[in-house]
Amino acid sequence: MISPGNRPLKAKFILPALTEATDPYWRPIKYSLFPPLGLATLAAYLSPDDYAVIEDEHVQSLTLDDTPDLVVIQVYITNAYRAYRLADHYRKRGAFVCLGGLHVTSLPEEASAYSDTIFLGPGEQTFPQFLRDFRAGAPQQVYVSNSGRTLERIPPIRRDLIQRRLYLVPNSIVVTRGCPQHCDFCYKDAFFQGGRGFYTQRVDDALAEINRLPGRHLYFLDDHLLGDRRFAQALFEGMKGMGRLFQGAATVDSILRGDLIERAAEAGLRSIFVGFETLDPENLRRSNKRQNLGRDYKAVADRLHSLGIMINGSFVFGMDDDREDVFRRTVDWAVEHGITTATFHIQTPYPGTALYARMQREGRMLTRDWNLFDTRHVVYRPAQLKPEVLKEGYDWAYEEFYRWSSILRASLHHGTLKHQAKHFFYASGWKKFEPLWDMVIRMRQLTRVTPLLEGVLSKVTSASAESEQPVAKQSDEVLKIAV
């Protein structure tokens, strides 16, 4: 048992590569987007004299011949086997190994076999206690987060440990934890079980973190940025005048309710992830996605378009009411309503979710090979579809939505040439230039693309507003969109 006492600690934080890294669907740009903020958050609890390093296997090769005192590994379901191999490697080298994350919280007994300590739930309260115990030579085997969850008085994220040049969006940020909704298929419910399921930073702390980030672009990785109206309203008010351009995620009902989305747009919101998930009300009821029930999806799209906010729509295939026409209906709806980008998923029952428990009870799970739980494979028996039909339909949906003709049709949904160009360049840039993205990533020049991203995200004004602008400002706006 390592007992470092008061001497400086050598700590290593690892995010292992997801199994998709060796999959034919692997897209380097997708996994070069965001740095591992969770690990950088935990590293902030170390003492000033401690040595720390973060290695993200998605963007760099791991150094495996080192001898840290402490190794902390973040585990998702599709990197679990890789995480366990790394844990075994470092334990053999004499390191004390900790595992945490969504998969560990869902299956603690499995993870315990490969670690010295596991963390269940969020770590802001438990990791500091572990460090005290570890320095005293008496770490526990399990640390459970339940009472006392808060984001107040947490130390600033160790962004100095993040290699910004390796990421397209180094300015990612999280200002809340959890989600106020409780969908049956969502992994996060199990992660936050036993304590507060949704809570926020203090607005002043969030604004201070934003001020520490260079450049204009931000990406809020929160599950539901609009989930607490008072917090979000104060946050957007504080961001006005900063000149920021940001992206985030919100639910259908929060976009339709009140004027919060207008406040977000005024503060700089230019793109948003929206979980439409399904066009079928019965699927929504069965999955407990009540926040979407009875909502007008067209009104959501129209409202966002009117504010110049691009939409990344999320859709799930394989719910119990889905039949063979679900793929065509979903893609047609998304294209006809000008959805900018779409993320399609095969329904995946994750361990720890209500959906997984139901599938187990009904005898419908087909495998426990966690490498296949990537929303691209069929791991359960669908109610109305054959597994091979579901897989083929999923593949077809991606191909059809991102055809040049579909991108063009969706972009023409917008009323002005500038809006159409913005949609077309953003959607095609995301999916149609993989070799160029791969080259930029290999050359480690992703940060040079940030001005291009900011240009595409820049606000497109309405025709009436344009007529009131000085000619020079109009020309500048055109240049931003044309970059």
N, C-alpha and C positions, 0 to 999 in steps of 0.2 A: 504494500500500500504506500503510495507516494504521500509524503507529508512535507510540502515545501516550506511550511512555516512562514517566516517573514521574507524569505529570499524572493527575488523577482521570478515570476512564473513565465514559462514559455508555452504559449497557447496557440493552437492552430484550429481554425474554423473552416470546414469543408462543405461545399455543396456539390455532391456527386452528380455526374451527368445522368439525365433521364435516359431510359432505354431507347427513346426515340432517336438518340444520337447515332445509332447504328441502323435505324429503320430507313427504308427507301423513301418515306415521307419526310425525313429529316430536313428541316429548313434552317440553316445556320442563322439567318437573320432573326427568326422568331426567338431563338434562345440566346441571342446577343443583345436583347432589348434592355433588360433591367438587371442591375446588380443585386446580390442577395442582401437586402436590407435587414432581414431578420437576424442574420449572423452579425452584421455590423451593429445592430442594436444591442445584442448580447455582449459584444466585445467592449462596448462602452462601460460596462460594469467592472472591467479589470482595473487594477491599480495603475497609476501613471508609470511606475517602474517596470511593469510587466511588458514582455515582448508578445506581440500578436501578429498573426498573418491570416488573411482570408484567401482561400483558393476556390475558384468556381470552375469546375471541370468543363462547363459548357464553352468557356472562352479561353482556357489555358490548360496546359498539361500539369498534372499534379506532381509535386515533389514528394517522392515516397522514401527517400533515404535519409530523412531528417529524424530528429529525436526530440519531439516536443514532450513537455510534461503532461499536457492536457490537450485532447482532441475532441472537438465538438462537431458533430455531423448532423446536418439537416436532412430528414428522410421524408420523401414523398413516396407514393405507392409504386411508381414506375422507376424509381431509382433505388428501391429498397434493397435489392440483391447486391447492387454495386456498393451501397452504403455498408452492408453487412460484411462484404469482403474487405473493404477499407478498415472497418472496425477491427476485424480479426488481424489484419496486417499490423495495425498500430499497437494493439494489445500485446502481440508477440514481441514488439520492439520496446515494450515496457511503459508505454503511455497509458494514461488513464483516459478511457473513452466514454463520452456521453453521446446519447442519441436523443433527438427530439424532433417534433414536427407532426404533421397530420397523420402519417401512417403509424408512427409510434403511439400516438394517443389512441388510435383506433384498435391497434393490436399490441398492447404492451407486453404480453407474455412472449410473443414472437421476438420483439425487439430486445427484450431483456437477455436473451440467450447470447447476444452479440455485444453486450455493453457492460460497463461497470455501473453506470447510472443512466436512468432514462428520465425524461421530462414529459409530463402529461399536461397538455394545454399550453397557453401562452406563457412565456418565460420571464416576463418583466419582474414578477415578484419572486419566482422560485430560483432563478439563476443567481441573484446576489446572495441568497441564503446558502446555495450550494457552494459558492466560492468561499464563504466564511467557513463552512464545514470542511471543505477540501484543504484549506490552509491549516486547519486544526488537525488534519489527519483523520477525520471522522465523517466522510461523505456518506449520504444515504443512497440506497439503491434506486429509490423512486421519489421523485418530487412532483407533487400534484398541485396544480393551480386551481384554487376555488375561491375562497374569500379574499377580499382586499384588492381585487383587480382595479388598476387605475393606470392612467398615462400621465398623471401629474408628477412632476419632479423627476422624471426619468432623464438621464444624462443625454446629451446630444449624440446622435448616431456617429460612429467612427467612420466617417466618409474618407478620412485619410488612408484607410486600409483598402479602399475601392480604387481599382485602376480604371479611371474614367474613360480612357481611350479605347477600352475593349467593349464599350457598350454604346448603342445608338441613343439610349435614353438614360444617361447617368443621373439626370435630375428627376429620378423617381422618388416618391415620398408617400408615406402612410400617416394619416392624421387621426384615424379611428381604428378600432378593432372590432371584428365580427360583423354581424348583420342583424337587423331587427326582425327579419323574416325567417321562416322555418320551413323551407322546402324539403320534401322527403328525400330528394336525391342529393342534397348538398352535404359535402364533406365537413363544412365548418361547424355544423350544429354539434357534432360529437367533440370537436376540438374545444369548444367553449362550454361544454356541459359542466355543471357543478358550480357555476359562478355567473357573473354578468356576461351576457351574450353580445352586448353592443355598448361601446363606450368610446369617448372621444378625448383628444388632447384638450388642453386649455387653448383658446383661440390665440392668445399672445404667444404661446410656445410654438404653435403651428406656423404663425406668421414669421416668427424668428427663424425657424428652420428654413422657410421659403427664402428669406432674405440672405441666408448663408449660401444659397445655390446660385452659381453664375449663369449668365445668359438669360434667355426669355422663356424657353420651353420647360414645362413641368408635366409629369404624368402622375396623377394620384392613383395609387394601386389599391385604394380602399374598395371593399366589396360594394359599398353603398355610400357614395359621397354625400348624398342628400338625405341620408337616413335620420339625422337629427336636425330638424329644421332650424332651431335657434342657433346651433353651432354653425351650420352651413351658411346661414344668413350673415352671421357675424364674420365668418371667414371671408366670404365674398366681398363684404363691405370693406374689410381690411385690405383685400387684394386690389381693389379699384385704384387705379393710378400707378400700379407697379409695372404696367406694360407687359404682363405675363401672358403667354399662350399656354393653355393647359388642356389635358385630356383626363377622363375619369370614367366612372361607372355609376349607374343609377337604375332604379326600377321604373316600370311602366307607370305605376300609379303616382310616383313622386314627380314625374315629368308633367303629368296632367294637373297636379294639385297646386293651386295658388300661383305665385309668381316667382318661386325659387329658381326655376330654370332660367328665367329672364335675368335674374340677379347673377346667376352663374355666367351667363353669356356676357353680361356687362363687365364682369371681372376678368374675362378672357377664355371661357370655355369654348373650345372649337371642335371637339370630337368626344363622343360618349359611347360607352359600351352599354347596350340595353339587352336584358334577358327576355326576349319575346318567348323563346323556347318552343312554343307550339301554337298553332292556329285553332286547336280543338279545345273547347271549354271542358269537356269531360276529362281530357288529359290534365288540364290545370287543376281540376278538383281532386283528381286521384293523387296528384303529386303535391297537394297542399300549397300550390302556388296561388294563393288567394288574392295576392296583390295584383294579379293580371286578370282575374275573373271580371267579366262585364266591362272591361276597358276597351276603348276604341283604339286599336293599333294604328289605324290610319291617322287619327288625330295626334298620336304621339309623333309619327313621322312628319306630319305637316307642321307641327309646332316647332320641332327641332330644325327642320329645313328653313322655316321662316326666320329663325334666329341665326342662320348660317352655321349650325352645328352639324358636323358629319356624324353618321351613325354606323357603329359596328354592331350589327344585330347578331344575337346568339340564338341558335335553333337546335333542338334536340330531336333526333329520330329514334323510333323504336318504342315509344310509349304505348301503353296497352290499347289505345284506340286508333293507333296508326295502321293504315292499310297501304297498299302499293301506290296509291295516288299521292301520298304525303310528300314525296320528294318533289314532284312537279308542282304541286300546289304551293309549297313553301318557297321554292326558288322563284316561281312566277310572281308571288306576292312581293317578295323582297326586291326583285328587279322593277316591278311596276310602281313601287312606292319609293324608289330612289335610295334604297339602303346602300351606303357607300361600300362597306366591306361586311362580309358575313363570316361567322365562325360556326361551322356545323359540327355536331357531336353525335355519336352513337350513344344512346342512353347507357350509362355505366353505373351499376350498383356498387358503390364504394363501401368497404367494411366500416361499420359504425353508423351507417345511415339507416333511416327507416326503410328506404327502398331495398337495401341489401337484406335487412331482416325479413321483409315480406317475400322477397325472391327465395330466400332460404326456406321459409315456411312452405312455400308453394313448390319447392323442389325444382326451381327453374335456373339455378346457377349451373353453368357449364364448366367452369374452371376456377382454380385459385392461383393461377400463374399471374402474379402481379405485374409482370412485364406487359401483359395484354390489356391492362386496365387503363388505357390511354385515350379513351373515347374514340378510337379508330377501329377497334376490334369488337366483335360481338361476344360477350362473356356470359350471357344469360339467354334463356329461351324466350323470344318475343311472343306476345299473345296472338298477333294477327299476321305476322310476317315470318317467313323462313329466314334463318340466320344469314344465308348467303344472299338473299334478296335485300335484306337490310344493309349489308356491307356494300353490295353493288349500288344501291340507291344512294348511300352516303357518298361514295366515290363520285357518282354521277352528279350529285348536287354541287360539289366543289367545282368539278369541271365545267358544268353548265353555267354556274353563277359567274365564274371568272373567264368565260369566253370573251374575246374582244367585242363581239356583238352584244353580249349582255351588259358589259361595262358601259358601252356606248348608250344602249337603251336606258339604263338606269340613270346615267348622267343627264340625259335629255329630259328627265322628269323635272329638273329644275328650270326656273323661269328665265334666268339670264345666262348669257354666254359665260360670264365669269364663274357663276356657280357650277355650270356644266363642266368647264375646264378644270376647276378645282376637284370635283368629284372624279373626273376621268384620270387626272394625273395621280391622285392619291391612290385610287383603287388599282390602277395598272402598275404603279410603282411598287405597291405592296406585293403583287403576285406575279408580275410578268417579267421582272428583270432579275431573276435568281442568279444567273452567272455574274452580273455586275455586283450584286450584293456580296456574293461569295468572294469576289476579288477584293472588295473594299475591306471585308472582314479579315482575310488573310494578310492584307497589308496593314491591318490594325489602324485604319484611318476612319473609323466610324464617326468620330467626333467632327470630322470635316463635312459630314452629311447633315449635321444639325441645322445649319442655315437654310438648307433646302427644305427640311421638315418645317421649320418656322415659316418659311415663305408660303408653303402650301397651306399651313394652318392659319395664316393671317386672315383677318376679317375681310369678307367680301361685302361691300356696302350695297344698299338697294339703289335702284335707278334714281329715286327721288333725292336720296342723300348725295349721290354722286354729282348731281347738278349744282349743289351748293358748295362743293369742294373747290379750292383753288386748283388750277390746271396741274401745277407741279405735284400736288398730293395725289391727284387721280393717276398721274403717270407712275408715281412711286408704287401705288397699289397694284397697277397692272404688272409692273416688273416683279413684284413679290409673288404674284400668282404664276407668272410665266417662268420663274426660276426652275 
